[in-house]
Every structure is written in C-alpha cells, then in structure tokens.
Amino acid sequence: MTNRPFHMLRYAAVAAASAGLALGAFAQQGDGTDVPIRTNVFKPAKVDLTQERLAAIKAPEGFSVSVFANSLKNARILAVAPDGTVYVSRRDQGDVVMLRDEDGDGRADNGGLIVASRAGAHGLAIRDGSLYIATVKEVFKAPIKPDGTLGDLEMLLGDLPDSGQHPNRTIAFGPDGMLYISVGSTCNACNESNPENATLLRASPDGKSRTIFASGLRNTIGFGWDPRTGELWGMDHGIDFLGDDVQPEELNRIERGKQYGWPHIWGAGGVNPQSTPVGDISKEQWKALSTPMALGYTAHAAPMQMLFYPGGAFPAQYTGDAFVAMRGSWNRNPASGYEIVRVRFADGKPQKFEPFVTGFLTDGGKTHIARPVGLALAKDGALLMSDDANGTIYRVAYRGGTTPVAAATAPAGPMQQQAMQGSGVPLAKDREETRTAATITVTSATIAPQAAIPPKHSEYADGVSPQLSWSAVSGTRSYAIVMEDPDAKPVTPFVHWLAWNIPATVTHLPEGLQEQLRLTEPDGVLQGATTRGSPGYFGPRPPVMDPPHHYHFQVFALDTVLQVPPGADRDQLLAAMRGHVLAKGELVGTFQQQVKPPK
C-alpha cells in the first residue's frame, strides 16, 4: 500500500479523521486501521433555577425570557393548538400534559393537566382538531375536545422499530398532509438489521401505509419545512466517541430516497474508522452513495426540536430562519449546546448558526439550569422552549415594537413531487427501455402462475424473498430482476425488488436473500431501492381487505454488466438497461391480506 513507517500511517489517519477527510483504505475491516481517539465524558451538574440565574439568561436585544410553566419534570416535545393550548410530552412519566394561558399574561394558569398516558410518549403533532402522539413503537391519535382535553386514543401504527439507544420518536405533518416520523438508530454506529432505523419515515395520516423517506440519519429528532420553499431540513446527531470536535452536528436538506452517510460517513465526507459496511461495500463506495451535510455545528451539542419561524411577532429578519434547541453535550469537554441557536437562511440556503438564547450552562460551564428539548410557537408568536432537566417551559418574546410580519405556510409542491416520482408509469416489461421480442420462462418453487403468494413471502409474515428460476439465454452477460405491484396506491406501480448484475451462469436464486446493497452469494449481485425506500426484497404488504394485488416478478437477460451503483432506483436501472435487453419474462403472483394485525 505504501512504504511509509506504520506510525506515520497512523498519524495520517488521525489527521484525516480530525480534518473530516476520507480515510480511504484505513477504514476497512481487517486492514490494519489504528486510529487513537481522545474522548471525554463530562456531564455538567444540574442546579436549581433561581431568579438570579433566570436573569442571567441572554437573548438578542429586544427579546425577553420568562417562565411559562415549571415543575413539569421530564418536559420534552411541545405542540400548540390553534386556540393556544400547549401540550408537552413527558417521556419519563409516560404522559402528555395540557397547559393554558387564559388571561394572556405569558404564563400557564395552572400546573398542567395530564390528558394522555402512554409509556414512552414523546413526539407530538396537531392536525385537523386531533393530537397525534408517538411512543417508541406506536403512533396514536385522539380528538381534541373544546376544553383541550382528549377523546379516546386510537392506535394508527403499532409496529415502529425497537429503539435501543435512541427511543425518542418525533412526528410532524408536512405541507403535503403526510405524517413524517423520525426513527433514530439503535446504536452509536452500527449496521442496522431493520432498514427503518436511522431514517425519516413518511406515513399516511391514517397509518395504513408508510415508506422510508430518507436514510443514513443517526437521530434526526428536529426537522421542519422552510415556509418559503417547502423544502425539508433536519438536524442530525453526530456519532459519539470520535473526539471532542468530531463529528459535527449535521444540518441536512432531506430529500426522498437520499442517504446521509451514517454510520460510515459523517459531515462533509469524514470517515468513521470504527465501522464496516456489509456486502463488501467499501467506505469510498458508501461515501459516493451519501449526501454530505449542508452545514455543521459544534460536535455533541445534541440538537432536539427544530422549527422554522414563519413570521409573526418577531422582527422581519427572523422570518424563514430556523431555531434549534441544543440539549447539550456529555461526550465533550468543554461542554457544548445548552442553548437555542438560530440558523440564518438566505435564498433557501442555510448560511450560518448563531446563538439565540444562552445562559442555561452556568458556573463557567460546570453546571446547568436547563437542557433544551422542545420548541413551539405560542399563539401570540412567542417562542416556547421546554427543559427536561428542571422541568421548565421558557417563553421567549419580542418587546421591541416591530410591526409583525404575516406568517407564511410552506408550499406542498416539493414534497408531493418527490413522493410521486416514478408513479403512473408502465411496468418495467412494458417500457421502451426493455423492448425485445425474445422471452424467458420464469418459475418459482412456491409461487404458481397467477396463484396466491404464500404468506411467508409477505411483510405480514416472514418477508423472505421467494426462490426464482428462469430459462438461460444465449449471449447473456448478466440478468436483472424487477418486481412491481401495479395495483398499489398512490404510487403506481410500487417497486418491491430490484436486483442486477446477476452472473450469466446463475439462473436460480434461493429463498431468503439478504436485504442489503450488495450480495456476497451470489457474489457481486447489486440491489436497489424499493418504493418503500430500502434495498433488497420487500414483500407484499397491501392494505388490509384490498382486493388481491398482482406482483410481477420480471426477469431480464442483458448483453452487458451494468455500471449502476448499488441503491439505484428503478428508473436509473431501466435507463442503463436500454438497448441491452436480449430477452424478458415474468411470473405473476397475487396476495391479499384479510386479517388486520393486532399491532
């Protein structure tokens, strides 16, 4: 590899890691990687909030910081109803508390009323007169009564992934009317076995369908939509134990189908020396598949709830900027975070982070009076911030006399366009890219033509890919598989499986293939992104009591080996196949789910 002494290689690796550069070959399994890392565990002690410490909190000129409510214990996520009622989740207590300021004095009128109780209650969202509550594995919906209390809770989702290290699910409705759910990773840096971990999910409001909107997001608790452009942005937590200044907290522009690096790549291209991608994917390949952050913030500051200021009671220059609650570090010395930061935007692009409200870190950084978590806008336009350490909700109001700016609503177009990309097109076999007269016979040991697909191949059961065989075609260099459901809604057809570069000598795939970007058996087979948003086979999962859906297992013989990166989507794959299809064939099976799962 090189003739330099090994200690110089080690130094180069450390320098590259510190600078955020790719480590290249240093970062692979069993290659002799030796990267010493100095790290700290430092937890500033919690002290009580006093009038003196409250007075020491700093905000920009013209702003005041006061206490809206206190003694709430583990106050986490905030949501505000149109009538001004404030709801706060308390994860450790497993409930949701309602607060009201009836007399308009900027302070809750009482200590709060518990209106819902569910273990691990955390994410909150309000839409069409209902409160939505996310726990670790569930999403509930309840109607909001005129007095602010809730009706009966209805479970919409009961099968979100288990949590591990990051149990704090957050939810928000996008301008497209869909429910977005942040699901953190189970670990600091690992290859997840459940593709829905370390993602942002997109679900229908009734919970009947959901897809992976974006992946490679370690823990994006805070996300929101730019009110001017409708684009989605989120703050992702960086990896721990890489050093005091590595990795930065990431601001990402989150787009459908994109992968944001975790667990192998961080920031603008830094490489995690601890991890190894599966399927013999190299770090450089993973980096090429990843979208770098748009802007970085001090490492380990722990970004929490995020919101864009749509206009209202703050000066005009704040409209369209974002606020992020930084809960504060434990893996850094000196401590970072313990503040609200402002993200300045210009022409739809983030420009810089700057302090907005500080002073929650006290005694020269040795103690703290608050760990910021939730952010929400009060009905009067003030900014509310929850603290899960002393259980206080702070109110940040502007008293400078500036004429208010009318609040903007994010346009729905960008989200709708992304969601419907690839919809309304013919099946792969019927598209111009796959034109050929020659045919292939496709069979399966478990699926007869036009017959019901066994439950084990569906996502309601085992979710294992079926055994497939096909007739050999002379002159073939590789085979490709595209599985689609033309009966799905709203995205039609729904892509359930993409696989290509199957060796010409292989005309049989066994049952239960790995669901990863690259297979090592058969070696070198690449897999792409389904409409669900994950690589590999995703079995039938039609809505309960839908008429039987038809699943087309389409096999294509090609005269070339495709130069298509792993994780590509169907349209990228078909574009590369154009002019190279020697023969094609299909096996069609059906599936219907008549029994609703209990969760």
Disulfide bonds with the S-S distance in Angstrom:
Cys187-Cys190 1.96
